[in-house]
Amino acid sequence: MKNRQITMKKCNHANDTKKRSYDASSIDRDHDNCKKLKARWAVPMAKSLPSYPLERSVLIDGNAQIVASRIDECLRTRSVQAIFNDDKVRAECTTDSFLKYYVTLYDSSRDRVDGKAGTIVEVQRRKGCPMEFVRERCAIINAARGYKDIVSNQKQIHLSIPASINELSSYRPSKEDLRDMLKGVVGQFHTGYEDGRILCLDHLACMTNSDNANSQTSFQVVKMILECDIGISEIIGTILASPYGDELNVKMRHSCLVLLSNILDLLSADQTKTIPDNLIAEQGQEDWLVQSVLPCLIVEIKSCRCLHNACLSSKCLRLLVTSCPAVRTKATNCELMNVLENTVSLAEKNHAKLEKETKFAINALVCH
């Protein structure tokens, strides 16, 4: 069995529920592009149909090689990490929220399903959010058909609280309330199992996300995390410095990097101040960023064990280089540029978001 770690290329999809006429000439164009781009998912022939029924399968007008190259590019564009199993003609996919699903190709020409020849695509959820899976499946099927991508370009609907209701809730937590909340989360983190610890880190990430919480409250929480002896900065450093383990460990690292990126986002939001300027005075926290956080981010980017985590690490690195002079000095003295350039070479074939964030990090190093 050949398993190849990858994460994909560029594609066209549209609404799965709409019927459209198919341009046969686009098949030839896609096939030519597939040869030029050397798609990661090389499928000379799809599997034969099994004896058992498939799960919401869709018949696509095209051979397996063309359909696989479209799906390959769709996954890359959507930054979905995948392992391609050549024997089973299957892509085992993982999104950045750790939704897992399989994409399997079957050959209908031998069995003549509904009297038509082509490639049957089955997208099967294995683990994760069902609603997110609906969007992913729609994007995959549309890509397989050669439709233009509209799923990833759809804007999320943000509902605001009416002013009449918002005025009734004027309560804002005090510093003591926030400190007690943070201490409670830390206590729960140290007493829980790994999945409970992930929930604690996700809770902290929500508290430091200005899109989910009041921006002033989020900023207060960030300063408490870094300036008070609560223990959250130690938790972040310990998790990032630990070796890779099982799936729960990877998720914990991801939650930790989301929290760290939220912290750095808020601290660097004021372009007139550096990160140390935004901290009320503890030099130790700047040393923590330079001595503990920066090396862990570099290792994460260099290894690319999890491309989603490498993407978040590149974002954190860019924020640190832009807003923290001590980190910028340390980063320019190591061979960080070579690491980032190698990551770009990997990401441009596998993970669009990682490619984007790594290039931003390179620009930050060059421009400062």
Secondary structure by P-SEA (a helix, b strand, c coil): cbbbbbcccccccccccbbbbbcaaaaaaaaaaaaaaccccccccccccccccccbbbbbcccaaaaaaaaaaaaaaabbbbbbbcccccccccccccbbbbbbbbbcccccccccbbbbbbbbbccccaaaaaaaaaaaaaaaaccccccccbbbbbbbccaaaaaaccccccaaaaaaaaaaaaaaaaaccaaaaaaaaaaaaaaaccccccaaaaaaaaaaaccccccaaaaaaaaaacccccaaaaaaaaaaaaaaaaaaaaaaccccccccccccccaaaaaaaacccaaaaaaaaaacccaaaaaaaaaaaaaaaaccaaaaaaaaacaaaaaaaaaaaaaaaccaaaaaaaaaaaaaaaac
